[in-house]
Amino acid sequence: MKPDGRNLMKKFLALSICTSLAALSLVACDPVREERGYRLDPEQIALVETGVSSKDDVIEKMGSPTSISTFPDAGEAWYYIGKKTEHIAFLEKDIIEQNVIVIHFDQNEVVKEIKKYDKDDRREIEVVERTTPTGGNKLGFFEQIFGNFGRFNTGQ
């Protein structure tokens, strides 16, 4: 039996649709990359000198910090934080690169110490699953839905 043009056309159309859908599904799984925070530039950090550079020098060379310490009694610290992540669709983000630069200042606002941390220095923090008890009545489902019927003030 000799194949006719219509059957060949249907097979070609079905094959092209399947190929297009497969290609589209592969492209949709391309990972999303995000870069947030401070972009680490070793040349800029090298310009900041311990015992010489002031806060103004640090701002001029590195820009404003991501965060500033909340305990200035021990000397102020500035944090420059940057992170690169990657994730596919709705999955959890994977940290590709993470950098934290901590610049400690002495009481005269001169750089006392510079510390660098990367992805390997991070620690996971466990979230506490306990709940805080609250006072009052525990209402059931229907009490929550119908509890306000008859309690409305008519405004008189």
Secondary structure, DSSP 8 states (H G I E B T S, - for coil): ----HHHHHHHHHHHHHHHHHHHHHHHHT--EEEEEE----HHHHHHS-TTT-BHHHHHHHH-S-SEE-S-GGG--EEEEEEEEEEE-TTS--EEEEEEEEEEEE-TTSBEEEEEEEEGGG--------------S----HHHHHHTTTT------
